[in-house]
Amino acid sequence: MQLKKMEHEFSVCQIADTTGVDLTDEFCFLGKTDQEISLVCITQSVPSHTVAREDGWKGFRIQGVLDFSLVGILSRIATLLAENQISIFAISTYDTDYIFTKSEHYDKALDLLEQAGYSIC
């Protein structure tokens, strides 16, 4: 399985509304529930009206389109990193999964995944 590095620094935010969110940016992910609106975006694109934010994330995505019948892909990655004391923030989209780690653990995470047989590009 191939993992594609994303070169930006990212922030995970909680926002009160979507005003000021640039949906045309290279990466912008919104999640809305009955309790909150979450935003993951490139750090330079964080809107000024965040309720809370956590900077210092780096990410990679699983390359290709993942069929909904596939089982355990995210779980295997999460387990390997958890066994090495690396926490993740995961996002699933219609096509694939994105995995974020804190910047200081990013290179180690990719090294561990590569040693486990994942191809990193």
C-alpha positions, -999 to 999 in steps of 0.1 A, spaced: 0 0 0 13 34 -9 12 64 14 16 100 0 32 126 22 16 160 24 42 187 26 22 214 46 19 220 83 -17 216 94 -40 228 122 -70 211 138 -96 237 148 -130 242 163 -149 270 147 -182 287 155 -192 291 119 -177 286 84 -172 323 77 -137 329 64 -130 292 56 -114 290 22 -130 260 6 -108 266 -25 -76 260 -6 -55 230 -14 -66 211 17 -96 220 38 -118 195 57 -149 204 76 -168 182 99 -201 193 115 -222 176 141 -250 187 164 -223 198 189 -195 214 169 -178 224 136 -143 211 132 -118 222 106 -85 207 94 -66 231 72 -31 243 63 -19 263 92 -15 296 72 -52 293 62 -67 291 97 -95 316 100 -92 343 127 -124 333 145 -114 299 158 -129 288 191 -99 264 197 -70 253 176 -41 228 178 -12 236 155 18 214 146 3 185 126 18 168 95 -1 143 73 -2 117 47 -29 100 27 -35 64 16 -31 66 -22 -59 55 -45 -95 50 -39 -104 26 -11 -134 5 -17 -160 5 12 -157 -33 15 -120 -31 25 -115 -38 62 -88 -29 86 -66 -5 66 -68 24 90 -68 1 120 -35 -15 109 -18 19 106 -33 32 138 -22 1 157 14 2 145 17 38 154 0 34 188 23 5 196 51 31 192 35 58 213 25 79 183 -11 93 184 -30 101 153 -58 123 140 -76 105 112 -99 118 85 -119 96 62 -133 108 30 -154 91 3 -123 80 -15 -95 75 11 -81 81 46 -58 109 58 -36 104 88 -21 132 108 6 130 135 22 158 155 51 172 135 77 159 160 66 123 154 60 125 117 93 112 104 94 84 129 58 74 119 68 73 82 99 53 90 79 27 110 53 24 83 80 20 57 97 -8 78 62 -24 80 60 -26 42 42 5 32 56 25 3 61 62 10 60 87 -18 
